[in-house]
Amino acid sequence: MGWKPDTFLDITPVWDRKRAAIECMDGQQHLWDYYTRAAQQRANHFMPNSGGQAGGHDCRYAEGFESVFPRTMDAL
């Protein structure tokens, strides 16, 4: 698909609410666990990029985003 996420957001604090919202899609019950696994896999990308095992931010569920337009910043 060519999707290359460059931003990961920790959604662990709201995961229960997101999962409950996903479960409202009765016609897509076969996707509930898929979306859970995707969020867990994105958390695996989040953790090493937040400092990893050297004191990084613990994360169980994350969302990935790809920037469409360049970002401008004064500092990194």
C-alpha positions as CSV (number, residue, x, y, z in Angstrom):
1,M,0.0,0.0,0.0
2,G,3.0,2.3,0.4
3,W,1.8,3.6,3.8
4,K,4.9,4.8,5.8
5,P,3.9,6.1,9.2
6,D,6.2,8.7,10.6
7,T,4.3,9.5,13.8
8,F,3.1,7.1,16.5
9,L,0.7,8.1,19.3
10,D,0.3,6.2,22.5
11,I,-3.4,5.4,22.9
12,T,-2.9,3.0,25.9
13,P,-4.8,5.3,28.3
14,V,-7.9,5.3,26.0
15,W,-7.6,1.8,24.5
16,D,-10.6,0.4,26.4
17,R,-12.8,3.2,25.0
18,K,-11.5,2.6,21.5
19,R,-12.0,-1.1,21.7
20,A,-15.6,-0.6,23.0
21,A,-16.2,1.7,19.9
22,I,-14.7,-0.9,17.6
23,E,-17.0,-3.5,19.1
24,C,-20.0,-1.4,18.1
25,M,-19.4,-2.5,14.5
26,D,-21.3,-5.8,14.7
27,G,-20.9,-6.4,11.0
28,Q,-17.1,-6.2,11.3
29,Q,-16.7,-8.5,14.3
30,H,-14.0,-10.4,12.4
31,L,-11.9,-7.3,12.5
32,W,-12.0,-6.6,16.2
33,D,-8.9,-8.7,17.0
34,Y,-7.2,-7.5,13.8
35,Y,-7.4,-3.8,15.0
36,T,-6.2,-4.9,18.5
37,R,-3.2,-6.6,17.0
38,A,-2.5,-3.6,14.8
39,A,-2.5,-1.3,17.8
40,Q,-0.1,-3.6,19.7
41,Q,2.2,-3.8,16.7
42,R,2.3,-0.1,16.4
43,A,3.2,0.1,20.1
44,N,6.2,-2.1,19.3
45,H,7.3,0.6,16.8
46,F,6.5,3.4,19.4
47,M,8.6,2.0,22.3
48,P,12.1,1.8,20.6
49,N,11.6,5.3,19.1
50,S,10.8,6.7,22.6
51,G,14.0,5.5,24.2
52,G,13.5,1.8,24.0
53,Q,14.9,-0.4,26.7
54,A,17.1,2.4,27.9
55,G,14.2,4.0,29.8
56,G,11.8,4.6,26.9
57,H,8.1,5.3,27.3
58,D,6.1,2.0,28.0
59,C,3.3,1.6,25.5
60,R,0.8,-1.2,25.0
61,Y,-1.4,0.3,22.2
62,A,-0.5,3.0,19.6
63,E,-1.9,4.6,16.4
64,G,0.3,5.3,13.4
65,F,0.1,8.3,11.2
66,E,1.8,9.4,8.0
67,S,2.4,13.0,7.3
68,V,1.0,14.2,4.0
69,F,2.6,17.6,4.1
70,P,6.0,18.6,5.4
71,R,6.0,19.9,9.0
72,T,7.8,23.1,10.0
73,M,9.5,23.3,13.4
74,D,11.7,25.7,15.3
75,A,13.5,22.9,17.1
76,L,13.6,19.1,17.1
